[in-house]
Amino acid sequence: MNIMLNKTIHEIEPGATLADALTLLQVQPPFAAAVNMQFVPNTHYAQTLLQPDDDIEVIFPVTGG
């Protein structure tokens, strides 16, 4: 199935979770993730099943002054 991951289409296996999708990006904490504009707590990544055409955004903190 296809998902949108940080504005790029990726193909992922049906039944995949948000945790599976995040491994595609090889992200390192700290970051936050949202599926279809809904924040998902990091404790729920492995239980959040993805659906075809889900839009996932991974957001990294910005520091500076």
C-alpha positions in Angstrom: 0.0 0.0 0.0 1.1 3.6 -0.5 1.6 6.1 2.2 2.8 9.7 2.2 5.8 10.1 4.5 7.1 13.6 4.9 5.6 14.6 1.5 7.1 11.6 -0.3 5.1 8.6 -1.4 6.4 5.3 0.0 5.2 1.7 -0.5 4.8 -0.3 2.7 3.3 -3.7 3.4 -0.4 -3.9 4.4 -0.7 -4.1 8.2 2.3 -1.9 8.8 2.5 0.3 11.8 3.7 3.8 12.3 6.9 2.3 13.9 7.4 0.4 10.6 7.1 3.6 8.6 9.5 5.5 10.8 12.2 2.8 10.1 12.0 3.9 6.5 13.3 7.3 7.4 15.9 5.9 9.9 15.0 8.8 12.3 16.8 9.4 15.6 15.1 11.0 18.6 14.0 13.6 19.4 11.1 13.8 17.0 7.3 13.8 17.0 5.0 12.1 14.5 1.5 12.7 13.3 -0.8 10.6 11.1 -3.4 12.5 9.1 -2.6 15.7 11.2 -3.2 13.8 14.5 -0.3 13.7 16.9 0.6 10.1 18.0 2.4 9.6 21.3 5.7 7.7 20.9 4.4 5.0 23.2 1.7 4.2 20.5 3.9 4.0 17.4 4.0 0.2 17.4 0.2 -0.1 17.9 -0.8 2.5 15.3 -1.9 0.6 12.2 -1.5 2.5 8.9 -4.1 2.6 6.1 -3.6 3.2 2.4 -2.9 6.9 1.6 -2.2 7.9 5.2 -0.2 11.1 5.5 2.6 10.9 8.0 4.6 13.9 9.2 7.8 13.5 11.2 8.7 16.8 12.9 12.1 17.6 14.4 12.7 20.3 17.1 14.5 23.4 16.0 16.9 25.1 18.4 18.6 28.5 18.2 17.9 32.0 19.0 
